[in-house]
Amino acid sequence: MYNTGKLGTIIILAIISINLSACSALPLNDMMWQRHIGEGEDSGEQSKLPQGYTRLEAEKITPTKAPVQTPEPAAVEEIADNAVTITISAAGDCTLGNHRDQDYSYSFNQVYAQTENKAYFFDGVYDIFSQDDFTIVNLEGPLTNAEEGREEQTYCIKGLPEYAHILTLGDIEGVTFANNHQRDYYEAGIQDTVNALNEEGIAYAYGSVIGRYETKGVKIGWVSVNEVGNGAAVEKDLKNGIETLKNEGTDIILACPHWGIEKEYLPEDYQIVLGRKCIDWGADIVLGCHPHVLESIELYKEHYIIYSMANFCFGANRSPEDRDTMIVQQTYTFEDGVRTGASDIRIIPCSVSSSSDRNDFRPCIAEGKQKTRIIDRLNEYSEGFGVRLDYEGNVVK
């Protein structure tokens, strides 16, 4: 069953929009903030590779060398009068809450408790999310009141069930929930999260549970899997999920794997293999998460594989070493109900924080030299994968 339309929070969101201020931090009761480098990173679980696959070293990434050329703006295609356009925005890991060993002081939970405007966390990117047709992020960790967490998990993450409303206020319609923190509070945590998302009308996917959303008569579906924990076994859920969506007549299919190695800027062998399989099975775009940093973008058979979108609204680390992130947008065009193609992706460089000296849990759009630097990094990582961006985040033709 497909969720339909943007959620009806027009009055609330109109008030919220007054508070937008791109990259300026909001006062938080004059707190004194501290730096805790490296706090809250994932447990370091390594992907279980199929037999014969090894980690890919940087110098080995030369699959389809992209020609170096002077960036030129992408050509603007004419849209027919009867056409419908669907713009999808995607962003990376969002931990709405704390990890188990985190002090309350200076934490996501404290900011939430002391900030009257609960839309604070996504208001730096609200203009982007509110103007698209569908926004999806990775929900990294459960929203639960459960107290018993996994003893073997180094960083056990959770937020309160009421935090699901933060997503609504941010104009986020869908989440992926298959990741290495999904089970931090066992089945109780998963069920509490599902209940909280259902109450907010937010669509979700994890494992064999497929996400569905409908807007403007266009059906969007996605499959979310945890390759970090389950290795190549995720191929069954990915392939079956994509096939199910195709059989349902889904117009746009997203494959969303949680994969790769933390803090690595280039994808490993199996990410490349699995990402290409997703496209071959019928996905329209692959949106990867988990490494906590930006990774390469690949153009494969006219479809994009985003290997890692990095952290986004990340409560489990008060001062991540690498704060670069991005929003990925792609626009699809339909004429008389038939898809006529997809535009090239647009990359919107962002920072996980609107403060330069701490993580204030408020991602914002990067500007000026910061924006240019992020584009340069992505071009460096993507040079061997057929993708080069201009400084507006558009693919160079």
C-alpha positions in Angstrom: 0.0 0.0 0.0 1.4 3.4 -1.0 1.5 6.4 1.3 0.1 9.4 -0.6 1.1 13.0 -0.9 3.1 15.4 1.2 2.0 15.3 4.9 -0.5 17.9 6.1 1.5 20.1 8.3 1.1 23.4 6.3 0.4 25.6 9.3 3.2 24.3 11.4 5.7 24.4 8.5 4.7 28.0 7.6 5.7 29.0 11.1 8.9 27.0 10.8 10.0 28.6 7.5 10.2 32.0 9.3 13.1 30.5 11.3 15.2 29.4 8.4 18.8 30.8 8.4 20.9 28.6 6.1 24.2 28.0 8.1 23.9 30.2 11.2 23.7 28.3 14.5 20.7 28.9 16.8 21.3 29.8 20.5 20.9 26.8 22.8 20.5 28.4 26.2 24.0 29.7 26.2 25.4 26.2 26.7 29.2 25.7 26.9 30.1 23.1 24.3 32.9 20.5 24.4 34.7 18.6 21.7 34.7 14.7 21.8 36.6 13.6 18.7 35.5 10.2 17.4 32.7 9.7 19.9 29.8 7.7 18.7 31.3 6.1 15.6 29.9 2.7 14.6 31.2 -0.5 16.0 33.5 -1.2 13.1 31.8 -4.3 11.9 33.4 -5.3 8.6 31.3 -6.3 5.6 31.1 -10.1 5.0 32.3 -10.4 1.4 31.4 -13.2 -1.0 34.2 -15.7 -1.6 36.8 -14.3 -3.9 36.2 -10.6 -3.1 38.8 -8.5 -1.3 39.1 -4.9 -0.1 39.7 -2.5 -3.0 42.8 -0.4 -2.8 42.6 3.2 -4.0 45.0 2.7 -6.9 42.8 -0.1 -8.3 39.8 2.0 -8.9 40.0 2.7 -12.7 36.9 1.0 -14.1 35.8 3.6 -16.6 38.1 6.6 -16.5 36.1 9.8 -16.9 37.6 12.4 -19.3 38.9 15.5 -17.7 37.1 18.5 -19.2 36.1 22.0 -18.4 32.8 21.9 -16.5 29.8 23.2 -18.5 26.3 23.5 -17.3 24.0 20.5 -18.1 21.7 21.1 -21.0 18.1 22.1 -20.0 15.6 19.7 -21.5 12.2 21.0 -22.7 9.3 19.7 -20.6 6.0 18.9 -22.4 2.9 20.7 -21.1 1.3 17.4 -20.1 4.4 16.2 -18.2 4.7 15.5 -14.5 8.1 15.9 -12.8 9.0 14.1 -9.6 12.0 15.3 -7.7 13.5 13.0 -5.0 15.9 14.2 -2.4 18.1 11.8 -0.4 20.5 12.3 2.5 22.6 10.0 4.7 22.8 8.7 8.3 20.5 10.4 10.8 20.8 9.4 14.4 18.0 11.1 16.3 19.3 10.6 19.8 22.3 9.6 21.8 24.5 6.5 22.1 24.4 4.6 25.4 27.6 6.0 26.9 27.1 9.6 25.9 26.8 12.2 28.6 23.5 14.1 28.7 25.4 17.4 28.6 25.8 18.9 25.1 23.9 15.9 23.6 21.2 15.6 21.0 18.7 14.7 23.8 19.6 17.9 25.7 19.3 20.1 22.7 15.9 18.6 21.9 14.7 19.1 25.5 15.9 22.7 25.7 14.9 23.9 22.2 11.3 25.1 21.9 11.4 24.9 18.1 11.5 21.1 17.5 11.9 21.8 13.8 15.4 23.1 14.6 17.2 19.9 13.5 16.3 20.1 9.8 15.4 23.8 9.4 18.8 24.5 7.7 17.8 22.3 4.8 14.0 22.7 5.0 13.8 24.8 1.9 15.2 21.9 -0.1 13.1 19.2 1.4 9.9 21.1 1.3 10.1 21.9 -2.4 10.8 18.4 -3.6 8.2 15.6 -4.1 9.8 13.0 -1.8 12.6 13.1 0.8 14.3 10.0 2.2 17.0 9.6 4.8 18.6 6.7 6.7 17.3 6.4 10.2 20.4 5.1 12.1 19.1 3.7 15.3 15.7 3.0 16.9 13.2 5.4 18.5 12.2 3.6 21.7 11.7 3.7 25.4 13.3 0.3 25.8 16.2 0.1 28.4 17.9 -3.2 27.5 20.5 -2.6 24.8 22.8 -5.0 23.1 25.8 -5.6 25.4 28.1 -6.5 22.4 27.4 -3.3 20.6 30.1 -0.7 21.1 27.8 2.3 20.4 24.2 1.5 21.3 22.0 4.2 19.9 18.4 5.3 20.5 16.1 8.3 20.6 12.6 8.8 22.0 9.6 7.7 20.0 8.4 11.3 19.9 11.5 12.2 17.8 9.8 10.7 14.8 7.9 14.1 14.6 11.3 15.7 13.9 11.2 14.0 10.5 7.7 15.3 9.8 8.7 18.8 10.7 11.7 18.4 8.3 9.3 17.4 5.5 10.8 13.9 5.3 8.4 11.3 3.9 10.4 8.1 4.0 13.3 6.4 5.8 15.6 3.4 5.4 15.9 1.4 8.6 18.1 -1.6 7.8 21.5 -0.8 9.3 23.9 -2.0 12.0 22.1 -0.1 14.7 18.5 -1.2 13.9 18.7 -3.9 16.5 20.5 -2.0 19.2 17.5 -2.4 21.5 16.3 -5.7 20.1 12.8 -6.4 18.7 11.2 -4.0 21.2 13.3 -1.1 19.7 12.3 -2.1 16.2 8.6 -2.3 17.0 8.6 1.0 18.9 10.2 2.6 15.9 7.7 1.2 13.5 4.9 2.3 15.7 6.3 5.8 15.9 6.9 6.1 12.2 3.3 4.8 11.5 1.9 7.4 13.8 3.7 10.1 11.9 2.7 8.7 8.5 6.3 8.2 7.5 7.0 5.3 5.1 9.9 2.9 5.9 11.8 -0.1 4.6 14.1 -2.7 6.1 15.0 -6.2 4.9 12.0 -7.8 3.3 9.8 -4.9 4.4 9.4 -2.7 1.3 8.8 1.1 1.4 6.1 2.6 -0.8 5.0 6.2 -1.4 2.8 7.8 -4.0 2.6 11.4 -5.1 1.1 13.1 -8.2 0.0 9.6 -9.3 3.6 8.4 -9.4 4.6 5.3 -7.3 8.0 5.4 -5.5 9.3 2.3 -3.9 12.5 1.4 -2.1 14.4 -1.6 -0.6 16.7 -1.2 2.4 19.3 -3.8 3.5 22.1 -4.1 6.0 25.1 -5.5 4.1 27.4 -4.5 7.0 25.8 -7.2 9.2 24.5 -9.7 6.7 27.0 -9.6 3.8 26.0 -11.1 0.5 22.9 -12.6 2.0 21.2 -9.2 1.4 21.2 -9.9 -2.3 18.0 -12.0 -1.9 16.0 -9.1 -0.3 17.4 -6.6 -2.8 16.6 -8.7 -5.8 13.2 -9.9 -4.5 12.2 -6.4 -3.4 13.1 -4.8 -6.7 11.2 -7.5 -8.6 8.2 -7.1 -6.4 8.1 -3.3 -7.0 8.5 -3.9 -10.7 5.6 -6.3 -10.7 3.5 -3.7 -8.8 4.1 -1.2 -11.6 6.2 1.0 -9.4 7.4 4.0 -11.4 10.7 4.8 -9.5 12.7 2.2 -7.6 15.4 3.0 -5.1 18.0 0.5 -3.8 19.3 1.5 -0.4 22.2 -0.6 0.9 24.0 0.0 4.3 27.5 -1.1 3.3 31.2 -0.4 3.0 33.9 0.5 5.5 33.8 3.3 8.0 35.8 6.4 7.1 36.9 5.0 3.7 36.4 7.5 0.9 36.5 4.9 -1.9 34.1 1.9 -2.2 35.3 -1.6 -1.6 35.1 -4.3 -4.3 31.7 -5.7 -3.1 30.0 -2.3 -3.0 30.8 -1.9 -6.7 29.6 -5.4 -7.5 26.4 -5.1 -5.5 25.6 -1.6 -6.7 25.8 -2.7 -10.3 23.7 -5.7 -9.6 21.0 -3.5 -8.2 20.9 -1.5 -11.4 20.9 -4.7 -13.5 17.9 -6.0 -11.4 15.9 -2.9 -12.1 16.7 -0.2 -9.6 16.7 3.4 -10.9 19.3 4.7 -8.5 21.4 3.2 -5.6 21.7 5.3 -2.4 24.4 4.0 -0.1 25.1 4.7 3.6 27.3 3.7 6.5 30.9 4.9 5.9 30.1 8.2 7.7 32.0 10.1 4.9 31.3 10.9 1.3 32.4 8.3 -1.3 32.5 8.0 -5.1 29.6 8.5 -7.4 29.3 6.1 -10.4 27.4 6.3 -13.6 26.6 2.8 -14.6 24.3 2.0 -17.6 22.9 5.5 -17.4 22.0 5.1 -13.8 23.7 6.5 -10.7 25.3 4.7 -7.8 25.9 6.9 -4.8 28.3 4.9 -2.7 28.0 6.9 0.5 26.0 10.0 1.4 27.9 10.4 4.7 26.4 11.5 8.1 23.6 14.0 8.0 21.7 14.8 11.2 24.0 12.8 13.5 23.3 12.9 17.2 25.7 10.0 18.1 28.9 12.1 17.6 29.3 15.5 19.1 32.3 16.4 17.0 32.9 14.2 13.9 36.3 14.7 12.2 34.7 14.9 8.8 31.6 17.1 8.6 31.2 17.1 4.8 27.9 15.7 3.6 25.4 16.2 0.8 21.8 16.0 -0.5 21.4 14.0 -3.7 18.5 15.0 -5.9 17.2 13.4 -9.1 14.2 14.5 -11.1 12.1 12.1 -13.2 9.7 13.2 -15.9 6.4 11.4 -16.9 4.2 12.2 -19.9 0.7 10.6 -19.9 1.8 8.3 -17.1 4.9 7.1 -19.0 8.4 7.9 -17.8 10.3 9.7 -20.4 13.6 9.6 -18.6 15.5 10.9 -15.6 17.5 14.1 -15.3 21.1 13.9 -14.2 21.5 14.0 -10.5 22.1 17.3 -8.7 24.5 17.3 -5.7 23.9 19.9 -3.0 27.0 20.1 -0.7 26.2 20.4 3.0 27.7 20.3 6.4 26.4 18.1 9.3 26.6 21.2 11.5 25.7 24.9 11.2 28.5 25.6 13.8 32.2 25.6 12.9 33.4 24.4 16.3 30.9 21.7 17.3 28.2 19.4 15.9 25.0 21.3 16.7 22.9 18.5 15.0 21.6 20.9 12.4 22.8 20.1 8.9 23.0 23.1 6.6 23.8 23.9 3.0 27.5 24.6 2.2 28.4 27.9 0.5 31.4 29.5 -1.0 34.8 27.9 -0.5 33.3 25.1 1.5 30.9 24.2 -1.3 33.7 24.3 -3.9 35.9 22.1 -1.7 33.2 19.4 -1.3 32.6 19.3 -5.1 36.4 19.0 -5.6 36.5 16.0 -3.2 33.6 14.3 -4.9 35.3 14.8 -8.3 38.5 13.3 -7.0 36.7 10.2 -5.7 34.5 9.8 -8.8 37.0 10.4 -11.5 37.3 6.8 -12.4 33.5 6.1 -12.3 32.3 8.2 -15.2 31.1 11.2 -13.2 32.3 14.8 -13.0 30.4 17.7 -11.4 30.5 21.4 -12.0 30.5 23.8 -9.1 26.8 24.0 -9.0 26.6 20.3 -8.4 25.4 19.3 -11.8 26.9 16.5 -13.9 29.3 17.7 -16.6 28.3 16.7 -20.1 
